[in-house]
Amino acid sequence: MTAREDPDPIELHLCHRCLMRLPVDAGGVDLPRRVREALKAHGLADKTQLIPASCLGHCPTGKVTVLVVPDSTARGTHAKLIDPKEDGEDLAKHLDAQLARGSKKAGPP
């Protein structure tokens, strides 16, 4: 019997430039910590890796760009805009939905 390897963590590249462009009251520099807390609260801490990134080339006003890389194949990589006022909850819910869709497609082992 072969042991199943743990899947690669979902890489979450959080745009540092977006954080720096946020108004001070949005608490941009503290957002990575708040995102990690939201991921942990949703049981996603062991399934994700939050990585600071330089500019991702999409500069939304009042939001932060996160590049979501689902696995080592990079298939399904996409950008997600998050609201800093949501403290990472919007990202955690997005990932919950992505993982739920993925488990339905995968079927039984």
C-alpha positions, 0 to 999 in steps of 0.5 A: 500500500502506498502512502498518499502524499500531502498535497502542496499548499495553496500559495497565496501571493499577497501584493505588498504594493497594494498594502502600501497604497491602502489608507492608513485606517485600513491597516494594510501593514497588519493585513497579512496577520489578519489574513492568517488568522482568518485562514486559521479560523476556517481550518485553512492554515495547514493548507495554505502558504501566505507569501509576500509579493511585489507588485502583481500588476493589478492595482485596485483602489481600496482593495488588495490583489492576491494571486492564488496558486492552487497547486504545483501544476499552477492550473487554476491560478487566478487573482482574487481582490480582497477587501482589507476591511474583511480581515481575510474573511472574503479570501477564506470563504473564496478558498473554502468554496474552491476546495469544496468544488475541487473535492466534488470533482475529485470523487472517491480515492 
